[in-house]
Amino acid sequence: MRTITLGLSKILGKTGEPARGDFQETGYSPYGLTYQDTAKMTMEDGEETEFYSEENDDPEEIISKAGKTIFSFSVMNPDLDTLKRLFGGEVASDIYAYPDVTADIEESLIIVPRKGLKFQVPRAKIKAKLTGEFSKKGLLLLEVTATVAKPNTAGLKKLYVTKITKAA
């Protein structure tokens, strides 16, 4: 039976790496509602380095390097705590204060489509930016880019994939 992956049920994140790639959602929380048609996964092309000798036209050795894996999405209802979570900074008395220095934000992610395959990223570097159009048809969005990174925890892999079960 083939697996078709489509839609989005939720994107969850948490500070710190999980102990293992087991898709346990304990400690994970959503960023907010994901704006329609913005959730994407991109695996960039890798690169190959070829080493040639003077005597031969074909490479003597080829070294391969994988491309980056990136998950991106836009949050359509960012609240002050989400701004602090993704930018750093402070929230006090219902006022968010942007940090003076760009914060290094890393989180573990679980991406759950409506059906098909779901993904767990033990460590991702998070970059966020606000974009918006202040008009009757515009909407303030928080664009999030999560670049998969090598986990610091021994034995963890950079990405786990499993099928969504009916019970989930």
ABEGO torsion letter per residue (X at the ends): XBBBBBEBABBBBBBEBBABBAGBABGBBBAEBBBBGABBBBBBBBBBBBBBBAABABBABBBBBBBBBBBBBBBABBBAAAAAAAAEEBBBGGBBBBBABBBBBBBBBBBBBABEBBBBBABBBBBBBBBBBBBAABBBBBBBBBBBBBBABBGBBABBBBBBBAAX
